[in-house]
Amino acid sequence: MDLKVIEKQDEKITIKFNNVPRQYINALRRLSISEVPTFAIDDVVILENSSVMHDEAVAHRLGLIPLRTDLKKFSLPNECNCNSTLGCTNCRVLLQLDAEATDKTKTITTSELTSEDDFVKPVNQNIPIITLAPSQKIKFEAYARLGLGKDHAKWQPATISVVKYGEDENEIFLTIESNGALTAEEIIIAAAEKLNASIKNFGETLNSVNRTLTNS
């Protein structure tokens, strides 16, 4: 088995595998999309909204904003020790916005979102959230939580996850492109850790079945 990093940037990584079964590489591809957690806004409390956009549309748009994610600092809600549906500072981050258009139309962007965590912020400060006409106002509290892409697309860290054959049939390329929540390298490392844990758990299950059958 052999692998080589062909390209590595924050947003993109390409790895060449030699003599590695395709099913393992494809598992990495699938895990990169569905099992690597990222932050996304999951609950929005609208305090004031005099715009033409309904509260539900605002909340939906907020949920699709990629947020920079720190997997070492935060836990998935169902794995957090707080055991609370509201969450705590270990499993959720509060973002707030209070904006108003005064004498002319104003486009409110992610640059006006304030986060209680210095790291967990929108990956781009120029994503439009809403356009306000003069005298219109928007104010809300938004709670971001870690989640998995298999539960909702807003938690998918990879925009592209592709497996391709090389010129040699034993040569396979895996390309991952990130939406910015995690670097492409962080995504592939997290996916590899998930795959390793799954294989280990499966092996333990097989051993348990074998012992049971042997003793029966």
Residue, then its C-alpha position, 0 to 999 in steps of 0.5 A: m500500500d502506498l499513498k502520495v499527496i498530489e495537491k494540498q491547499d486549504e480548500k482542496i486536497t488530492i491524494k494518490f493511492n496505489n494498491v489500495p482497495r477501491q472500497y476503502i478509498n470510496a469509504l473515505r469519500r463517503l465519510s468526508i461528506s456524511e460523517v465529518p461534523t461541522f458547525a451550522i446554525d440550527d436554531v434561530v430566535i427572531l427578535e425583530n423583523s420588519s423586512v419583506m422576508h419571512d422569519e422562516a426564510v431568514a432562518h433557512r438562509l442562516g442555516l446554509i452559511p458555512l461556519r469555521t469549525d473547531l473539532k477539538k474544542f466542541s462536542l456533538p450535542n448527543e455526546c456532550n456532558c451537559n445532556s441538555t436540549l439547549g446545549c452549553t458552551n461546549c456544544r453550541v455557539l451563539l451568533q447575533l445580529d442587530a441591523e437597520a437600514t436608515d435612509k437607503t436600502k442596505t444589504i446585510t452580510t455575514s460581516e455583521l454577525t457577531s459570534e461569542d466564539d472567536f473561531v466559529k464565524p462565517v468562512n466568508q464575510n461577504i455572504p448576503i443575508i438579507t436586504l433591508a429597505p429604509s427604516q426596516k430592521i432585523k434582529f435575531e439570535a442564532y445558535a450553531r451546533l455540530g452536526l453530520g452531513k447524513d442528517h442535513a446538507k448544511w452540515q456537509p463539509a465537502t463540496i466535492s468528494v471524488v474518486k477517479y482511476g489513474e492510468d494504472e488500474n492500481e492507481i486511484f485518486l481521491t479529491i476533496e474540496s472544502n466549503g471552508a468550515l474545515t480545511a480539506e486536510e482536516i476533512i480527510i484526517a477526520a474521515a480516516e479516523k472515522l473509518n479506522a474506528s468503524i473497522k476496529n468496531f467491526g473487528e470486535t463484533l466479529n470476534s464477539v460472534n466467533r467466541t459466542l459460536t465457539n462456546s455454544 
